[in-house]
Amino acid sequence: MFIGAENIISPLGNSAKETFLRMKNGEGSIKYKDGLFLSTFSPLQDEILPLLIDSISDSLSFVNETILLKSKTLLIVSTTKGEINSINSHIKNSHLSYLSDNIKTFFNCIDKGIVVSTACVSGLQSLIIANDMINHNHYDNVIICGGDLASQFVITGFKSFYALSDAPCSPFDKDRKGLNIGEAASTIIMSNNRNLYKETPLKFLGGCSINDANHISAPDREAEGLIKSINNTLDICNVMSNDIDFINAHGTATVYNDGMEAKAFSKLGFNNTPVNSLKGYFGHTLGAAAVIETAISLQSMKNNLLLKCKGFENQDFDSKLDILTENRDIEVSTILKTSSGFGGFNASVIIQKI
């Protein structure tokens, strides 16, 4: 399975390459606004649909249109709240299917559109579903597009959990205080045809999602769900743990999430494997999170450059991890990407160079 043609539209840039370059230079988009630290577009965006369309359009510029039109293509929209800003004015627009239905009519290469909304694991769940759809010959290509806005609905919800930080977030740091909400749109295209891509793609080896049914919002303190997901992913992909060159973690900068992930990585013997979280650059982008973070990870692999975990300085976990405090030039062949979210969701995937 091939993966590539990545795009990112965020407050840090309008392409994956631009966003990666600014992150490489240490730039972030989390700023103080109206009493909160957020990563938001300027000017403010009330609709996510136009951003998703722009993101997909850019991704399509990296593939062969002739091949795409002659094959069967599925659209997966990864989002948690979609057009939630419309709930009081145009309630039908706030239905999640509004996004997939409208995007499908905009692009003549899309045969069908669906929505995946499984909390903050939506992005990785979408990649796993895309892989299954192609492997079972239902489709030749899948366009995965993730997007969410920093809506008042979302912000109020996280406030009620006392999960928001009163400073720029610091994933995995011993003094972490919570997360920052961010907004973005990001697209990745997966295909069974390497010739679809204008630039050399990477290989998507596989992944696994698990629901540990631990709690509606809190992660399992012993990380059983994430550990099971990673172990299953390693088995599915026929990869050993010591083959993993790098881990891009979920890393929300909340006390319990980061502690849970650290415990999982330690139990699985990843103490010497470089780890980062990217949320210190653009916050937690909800349904877009794993899509945008996978897109940046693809850029890292292509450039053999791992980005530092912005905001991280010191850790206080029982077993220390190799959390990146500086950018690191390193040959990256095989990576593990993880996500965890509300409702007991845990997911992981492995991507490898061709």
C-alpha positions as CSV (number, residue, x, y, z in Angstrom):
1,M,0.0,0.0,0.0
2,F,1.3,3.4,-0.9
3,I,0.8,6.7,0.9
4,G,1.7,10.3,0.0
5,A,0.5,13.4,-1.8
6,E,0.1,15.0,1.6
7,N,-1.2,18.5,2.2
8,I,-1.7,20.7,5.3
9,I,-3.6,23.9,5.6
10,S,-3.1,25.4,9.1
11,P,-2.1,28.7,10.7
12,L,1.5,27.6,10.0
13,G,1.1,27.3,6.3
14,N,-0.9,26.2,3.2
15,S,1.1,23.1,2.2
16,A,2.9,20.2,3.9
17,K,6.3,21.5,2.8
18,E,5.7,25.0,4.1
19,T,4.4,23.8,7.4
20,F,7.2,21.4,7.9
21,L,9.8,24.1,7.1
22,R,8.3,26.5,9.6
23,M,8.2,23.8,12.2
24,K,11.8,22.9,11.4
25,N,12.7,26.5,12.2
26,G,11.0,26.2,15.5
27,E,7.9,28.3,14.7
28,G,4.5,27.6,16.3
29,S,1.1,29.0,15.9
30,I,-0.2,28.8,19.5
31,K,-1.1,32.4,20.6
32,Y,-3.0,34.0,23.5
33,K,-6.4,35.1,22.4
34,D,-9.5,36.0,24.4
35,G,-8.2,34.5,27.6
36,L,-7.0,31.2,26.0
37,F,-4.0,29.9,24.2
38,L,-5.2,28.7,20.8
39,S,-3.9,28.0,17.3
40,T,-6.4,29.6,14.9
41,F,-6.6,31.0,11.4
42,S,-6.5,34.7,10.8
43,P,-8.9,35.9,9.7
44,L,-11.2,33.6,11.6
45,Q,-12.9,30.8,9.7
46,D,-16.5,29.9,10.4
47,E,-16.7,27.0,7.9
48,I,-14.3,24.0,7.6
49,L,-15.7,22.8,4.2
50,P,-13.8,25.4,2.1
51,L,-10.6,24.5,3.8
52,L,-11.2,20.8,3.2
53,I,-11.8,21.4,-0.5
54,D,-8.6,23.5,-0.8
55,S,-6.6,20.8,1.0
56,I,-7.9,18.1,-1.3
57,S,-7.2,20.2,-4.3
58,D,-3.6,20.7,-3.4
59,S,-3.1,16.9,-2.7
60,L,-4.6,16.1,-6.1
61,S,-1.9,18.3,-7.7
62,F,0.6,15.6,-6.6
63,V,-1.1,12.7,-8.4
64,N,-1.6,11.6,-12.0
65,E,-5.2,12.8,-12.8
66,T,-5.5,10.3,-15.7
67,I,-4.8,7.3,-13.5
68,L,-7.1,8.7,-10.8
69,L,-10.0,9.1,-13.1
70,K,-9.6,5.6,-14.6
71,S,-9.7,4.0,-11.1
72,K,-12.1,3.8,-8.2
73,T,-11.7,6.4,-5.4
74,L,-13.2,6.7,-1.9
75,L,-13.2,9.9,0.2
76,I,-13.0,9.6,3.9
77,V,-13.6,12.7,6.0
78,S,-12.0,12.6,9.4
79,T,-13.6,15.0,11.8
80,T,-15.0,15.2,15.3
81,K,-17.5,18.1,15.0
82,G,-17.6,19.1,11.3
83,E,-19.6,22.3,10.7
84,I,-20.7,22.6,14.4
85,N,-20.7,26.4,14.0
86,S,-23.8,26.0,11.9
87,I,-25.9,24.2,14.5
88,N,-27.9,27.3,15.5
89,S,-28.3,28.7,12.0
90,H,-28.3,25.8,9.5
91,I,-28.7,22.7,11.5
92,K,-28.6,20.4,8.5
93,N,-25.1,21.7,7.7
94,S,-23.9,20.5,11.1
95,H,-24.6,16.9,10.3
96,L,-21.3,15.2,9.7
97,S,-22.5,13.8,6.3
98,Y,-22.8,17.4,5.0
99,L,-19.0,17.5,4.5
100,S,-18.6,14.2,2.6
101,D,-21.7,14.8,0.5
102,N,-20.6,18.3,-0.6
103,I,-16.9,17.4,-1.1
104,K,-18.0,14.5,-3.4
105,T,-19.9,16.8,-5.7
106,F,-16.9,19.1,-6.0
107,F,-14.5,16.5,-7.3
108,N,-15.4,14.2,-10.2
109,C,-12.8,11.7,-9.3
110,I,-14.6,10.6,-6.1
111,D,-17.0,7.7,-6.3
112,K,-18.2,7.7,-2.7
113,G,-17.7,9.7,0.5
114,I,-18.0,8.6,4.1
115,V,-17.2,10.2,7.5
116,V,-15.1,8.7,10.3
117,S,-15.7,10.3,13.7
118,T,-14.0,8.4,16.5
119,A,-12.9,11.2,18.7
120,C,-9.2,12.1,18.4
121,V,-8.3,8.7,16.8
122,S,-10.4,9.6,13.8
123,G,-7.4,10.3,11.6
124,L,-5.6,7.0,12.2
125,Q,-8.8,5.2,12.1
126,S,-9.4,6.7,8.6
127,L,-6.0,5.5,7.4
128,I,-6.7,2.0,8.7
129,I,-10.1,1.9,7.1
130,A,-8.6,3.2,3.8
131,N,-6.0,0.4,3.9
132,D,-8.7,-2.2,4.4
133,M,-10.9,-0.8,1.7
134,I,-8.1,-1.0,-0.8
135,N,-6.7,-4.4,0.3
136,H,-10.2,-5.9,-0.1
137,N,-10.5,-4.4,-3.6
138,H,-13.4,-2.1,-2.9
139,Y,-11.4,0.9,-4.1
140,D,-8.1,1.6,-5.8
141,N,-7.5,4.9,-4.0
142,V,-8.7,6.6,-0.9
143,I,-8.5,10.4,-0.2
144,I,-8.3,10.9,3.5
145,C,-9.1,14.5,4.6
146,G,-9.2,15.6,8.2
147,G,-10.5,18.9,9.5
148,D,-11.9,20.7,12.6
149,L,-12.2,24.2,13.8
150,A,-11.6,25.7,17.2
151,S,-15.3,26.3,17.7
152,Q,-16.9,27.6,20.9
153,F,-18.6,24.2,21.2
154,V,-15.3,22.4,21.3
155,I,-13.5,24.9,23.6
156,T,-16.4,24.9,26.1
157,G,-16.3,21.1,26.2
158,F,-12.6,20.9,27.0
159,K,-13.0,23.7,29.6
160,S,-15.6,21.5,31.3
161,F,-12.9,18.8,31.7
162,Y,-10.4,21.3,33.0
163,A,-8.1,20.1,30.2
164,L,-7.0,23.4,28.8
165,S,-3.6,24.9,29.6
166,D,-3.1,28.5,30.6
167,A,0.1,28.6,28.6
168,P,1.4,27.1,25.4
169,C,1.2,23.3,25.8
170,S,4.3,21.2,26.7
171,P,3.8,17.6,25.7
172,F,5.5,15.0,27.9
173,D,7.1,17.7,30.1
174,K,7.0,17.2,33.9
175,D,5.3,20.5,34.3
176,R,2.7,20.0,31.6
177,K,-0.7,21.7,32.4
178,G,-3.0,20.6,29.6
179,L,-3.7,21.0,25.9
180,N,-4.3,23.9,23.5
181,I,-7.1,23.7,20.9
182,G,-6.0,24.1,17.3
183,E,-7.6,24.1,13.9
184,A,-6.5,22.7,10.6
185,A,-7.3,20.7,7.5
186,S,-5.0,18.0,6.1
187,T,-5.2,15.5,3.3
188,I,-3.3,12.3,2.5
189,I,-3.9,9.9,-0.5
190,M,-3.5,6.2,-0.3
191,S,-3.4,3.9,-3.3
192,N,-2.5,0.4,-4.6
193,N,-0.8,2.0,-7.6
194,R,2.7,3.6,-7.1
195,N,2.4,5.3,-10.5
196,L,-0.4,7.4,-9.2
197,Y,2.1,9.7,-7.4
198,K,4.2,12.3,-9.1
199,E,6.7,12.1,-6.2
200,T,8.0,8.9,-4.6
201,P,5.4,7.8,-2.1
202,L,6.0,5.7,1.1
203,K,4.6,2.4,2.1
204,F,1.7,2.1,4.5
205,L,2.3,-1.3,6.2
206,G,-0.8,-1.5,8.3
207,G,-2.4,-0.6,11.6
208,C,-4.8,-1.5,14.3
209,S,-7.4,0.3,16.4
210,I,-8.6,-0.9,19.8
211,N,-11.3,0.3,22.1
212,D,-10.4,-0.6,25.7
213,A,-13.8,0.6,27.1
214,N,-11.9,2.0,30.1
215,H,-13.7,5.4,30.5
216,I,-15.7,7.9,28.5
217,S,-12.8,10.5,28.7
218,A,-9.9,9.2,30.8
219,P,-7.2,6.9,29.4
220,D,-6.4,3.6,30.9
221,R,-3.6,4.3,33.4
222,E,-1.9,1.0,32.6
223,A,-2.1,1.7,28.8
224,E,-3.5,-1.7,28.1
225,G,-5.4,-0.6,25.0
226,L,-2.5,1.3,23.4
227,I,-0.1,-1.6,24.2
228,K,-2.5,-4.1,22.5
229,S,-2.9,-1.8,19.5
230,I,0.8,-1.4,19.0
231,N,1.5,-5.1,19.5
232,N,-1.2,-6.0,17.0
233,T,0.2,-3.4,14.5
234,L,3.7,-4.9,14.8
235,D,2.3,-8.4,14.2
236,I,0.1,-7.2,11.2
237,C,3.1,-5.5,9.6
238,N,5.6,-8.2,10.4
239,V,7.8,-5.6,12.1
240,M,9.9,-6.0,15.2
241,S,10.0,-3.3,17.8
242,N,13.7,-2.7,17.3
243,D,12.9,-2.0,13.6
244,I,11.1,1.2,14.6
245,D,13.3,4.3,14.0
246,F,10.9,6.9,15.4
247,I,7.6,7.3,17.2
248,N,5.2,10.2,16.6
249,A,3.0,10.1,19.7
250,H,-0.4,11.6,20.4
251,G,1.1,13.7,23.2
252,T,-1.7,16.0,24.2
253,A,0.2,17.5,27.1
254,T,-2.4,16.4,29.6
255,V,-1.1,14.6,32.7
256,Y,-2.9,11.3,32.2
257,N,-2.6,11.0,28.4
258,D,1.2,11.6,28.3
259,G,1.8,9.4,31.3
260,M,-0.2,6.6,29.7
261,E,1.7,6.8,26.4
262,A,5.0,6.9,28.2
263,K,4.1,3.8,30.1
264,A,3.1,2.0,26.9
265,F,6.3,2.9,25.1
266,S,8.4,1.8,28.1
267,K,6.6,-1.5,28.5
268,L,7.2,-2.2,24.8
269,G,10.9,-1.5,25.0
270,F,10.9,1.8,23.1
271,N,13.0,3.7,25.7
272,N,15.8,4.4,23.2
273,T,13.5,5.1,20.2
274,P,13.2,8.8,19.4
275,V,9.8,10.2,20.3
276,N,8.0,13.5,19.7
277,S,4.6,15.1,19.9
278,L,3.7,17.9,17.4
279,K,1.0,19.5,19.4
280,G,3.4,22.1,20.8
281,Y,3.5,23.6,17.3
282,F,-0.2,23.8,16.3
283,G,-2.2,22.5,19.3
284,H,-4.7,19.6,19.3
285,T,-6.6,19.7,16.0
286,L,-9.1,17.0,16.9
287,G,-10.3,15.1,13.8
288,A,-7.4,16.5,11.8
289,A,-4.8,15.6,14.4
290,A,-3.6,12.3,13.2
291,V,-3.9,13.3,9.5
292,I,-1.8,16.4,9.9
293,E,0.7,14.6,12.2
294,T,1.1,11.8,9.7
295,A,1.6,14.3,7.0
296,I,4.4,15.9,9.0
297,S,5.9,12.5,9.7
298,L,5.9,11.7,6.0
299,Q,7.9,15.0,5.5
300,S,10.3,13.9,8.3
301,M,10.9,10.6,6.5
302,K,11.5,12.3,3.2
303,N,13.9,14.8,4.7
304,N,15.5,12.4,7.3
305,L,14.8,15.0,9.9
306,L,13.0,14.5,13.2
307,L,11.4,17.6,14.8
308,K,11.9,18.4,18.4
309,C,9.0,18.0,20.8
310,K,8.2,21.7,21.1
311,G,7.6,22.8,24.7
312,F,9.3,19.7,26.2
313,E,12.3,20.1,28.5
314,N,12.3,17.5,31.3
315,Q,10.4,14.3,32.0
316,D,9.4,12.7,35.3
317,F,8.3,9.2,34.1
318,D,9.4,6.1,35.9
319,S,11.3,4.9,32.9
320,K,12.9,7.6,30.7
321,L,12.2,8.0,27.0
322,D,14.2,9.5,24.2
323,I,12.0,12.6,23.8
324,L,13.4,15.0,21.3
325,T,14.6,18.3,22.7
326,E,16.3,19.3,19.5
327,N,15.8,18.6,15.8
328,R,17.7,15.5,14.8
329,D,19.2,14.5,11.5
330,I,18.8,10.8,11.2
331,E,18.0,8.1,8.6
332,V,14.4,7.3,9.1
333,S,13.1,4.1,7.4
334,T,10.3,2.9,9.6
335,I,8.0,4.9,11.9
336,L,5.2,4.2,14.3
337,K,2.4,6.7,14.7
338,T,0.0,6.5,17.7
339,S,-3.2,8.1,18.7
340,S,-5.5,7.8,21.7
341,G,-8.8,9.5,22.4
342,F,-12.1,9.8,24.3
343,G,-14.2,6.7,24.6
344,G,-11.3,4.4,25.1
345,F,-10.0,4.6,21.5
346,N,-6.4,3.7,20.7
347,A,-4.8,3.3,17.3
348,S,-1.4,2.9,15.8
349,V,0.1,2.5,12.2
350,I,3.5,1.8,10.7
351,I,4.8,3.6,7.6
352,Q,8.1,2.7,5.9
353,K,10.2,3.9,3.0
354,I,10.1,2.0,-0.3
